[in-house]
Amino acid sequence: MLSNSCSSCASGSETDGNGGGGGELDRLRAENARLRKTVEDSESRLDELQSGVVQLQDEYRSESEDLQDQVAELTRLVEEQETEAGALKAQLEKAVRAKTGLESYLQTLPSTEEHDAVRMRVRARDEECSRLNLRLAELKGEVESAKRDVR
């Protein structure tokens, strides 16, 4: 594209000369060759840069997709953890309520000393009942014996 316009400039300057500027023509040809070389180098460099830009765009697109996948995965993990945290919080609240209920129930129970005192009274009554049952059995035996004697 730039090389075409330079070539038309060079051909135009050849026809414009009066024939006396052979040195000038050589200088212009050399400058034209140098400019053509510069244009070719610039176009080559532009092609390299455009290729590099395409490659960078592809890399960016690939990295962007990878990052989007990572964000989606991390979002899923956060949601799972939030769900699990909610369930754990509910379990904790349930356990706290159960603990409070147990503590209230334990407050209604007699103390260890009271329990031991009641146990001793029950044991004493059991012993008394055992003695009374023995005495009752003896008395029944005596009554039976007296009934036999009376007959």
VENPE-V850457 format. One record per residue. N is the residue number from 1. RES is the residue in one letter. PSI is psi in degrees with one decimal (NA if undefined). BURIAL is b if it has 16 or more other C-alpha atoms within 10 Angstrom, else e. Layout:
((N	RES	PSI	BURIAL) (N	RES	PSI	BURIAL))
This chain:
((1	M	-58.4	e) (2	L	-32.3	e) (3	S	-31.9	b) (4	N	-42.0	e) (5	S	-33.0	e) (6	C	-37.5	b) (7	S	-35.4	e) (8	S	-32.8	e) (9	C	-40.8	e) (10	A	-41.6	b) (11	S	-32.5	e) (12	G	-35.8	e) (13	S	-24.5	e) (14	E	-37.6	e) (15	T	-22.8	e) (16	D	-19.5	e) (17	G	153.3	e) (18	N	10.0	e) (19	G	-14.9	e) (20	G	-3.4	e) (21	G	55.2	e) (22	G	-38.6	e) (23	G	-37.6	e) (24	E	-39.7	e) (25	L	-42.4	b) (26	D	-41.6	e) (27	R	-43.1	e) (28	L	-38.3	e) (29	R	-42.5	b) (30	A	-42.6	e) (31	E	-39.1	e) (32	N	-44.8	b) (33	A	-41.8	e) (34	R	-43.1	e) (35	L	-40.5	b) (36	R	-44.4	b) (37	K	-41.7	e) (38	T	-41.7	e) (39	V	-45.0	b) (40	E	-44.9	e) (41	D	-42.0	e) (42	S	-43.1	e) (43	E	-39.7	e) (44	S	-45.4	e) (45	R	-39.7	e) (46	L	-43.2	e) (47	D	-43.2	e) (48	E	-43.9	e) (49	L	-40.8	e) (50	Q	-40.2	e) (51	S	-41.5	e) (52	G	-38.9	e) (53	V	-42.5	e) (54	V	-43.7	e) (55	Q	-44.1	e) (56	L	-37.4	e) (57	Q	-41.4	e) (58	D	-44.4	e) (59	E	-43.5	e) (60	Y	-44.1	e) (61	R	-43.6	e) (62	S	-47.0	e) (63	E	-37.3	e) (64	S	-42.5	e) (65	E	-41.8	e) (66	D	-43.8	e) (67	L	-38.2	e) (68	Q	-39.5	e) (69	D	-42.6	e) (70	Q	-41.5	e) (71	V	-42.3	e) (72	A	-43.1	e) (73	E	-44.5	e) (74	L	-36.9	e) (75	T	-42.3	e) (76	R	-42.4	e) (77	L	-40.7	e) (78	V	-42.8	e) (79	E	-40.9	e) (80	E	-43.6	e) (81	Q	-37.2	e) (82	E	-40.0	e) (83	T	-45.6	e) (84	E	-40.4	e) (85	A	-39.3	e) (86	G	-42.5	e) (87	A	-42.1	e) (88	L	-37.8	e) (89	K	-41.7	e) (90	A	-41.4	e) (91	Q	-40.5	e) (92	L	-46.3	e) (93	E	-40.5	e) (94	K	-43.0	e) (95	A	-38.4	e) (96	V	-41.7	e) (97	R	-41.7	e) (98	A	-41.8	e) (99	K	-43.7	e) (100	T	-41.7	e) (101	G	-42.5	e) (102	L	-41.5	e) (103	E	-40.8	e) (104	S	-43.0	e) (105	Y	-43.0	e) (106	L	-30.6	e) (107	Q	-27.7	e) (108	T	-18.1	e) (109	L	152.5	e) (110	P	157.6	e) (111	S	169.5	e) (112	T	-40.3	e) (113	E	-43.4	e) (114	E	-40.9	e) (115	H	-46.2	e) (116	D	-39.3	e) (117	A	-44.1	e) (118	V	-42.0	e) (119	R	-42.2	e) (120	M	-39.8	e) (121	R	-40.9	e) (122	V	-42.6	e) (123	R	-43.3	e) (124	A	-40.3	e) (125	R	-38.5	e) (126	D	-42.2	e) (127	E	-41.2	e) (128	E	-42.5	e) (129	C	-41.5	e) (130	S	-45.3	e) (131	R	-42.5	e) (132	L	-38.3	e) (133	N	-39.7	e) (134	L	-44.9	e) (135	R	-39.5	e) (136	L	-43.0	e) (137	A	-40.5	e) (138	E	-45.3	e) (139	L	-38.6	e) (140	K	-40.5	e) (141	G	-41.6	e) (142	E	-40.0	e) (143	V	-43.9	e) (144	E	-42.1	e) (145	S	-41.2	e) (146	A	-36.4	e) (147	K	-38.2	e) (148	R	-37.2	e) (149	D	-33.4	e) (150	V	-24.7	e) (151	R	NA	e))
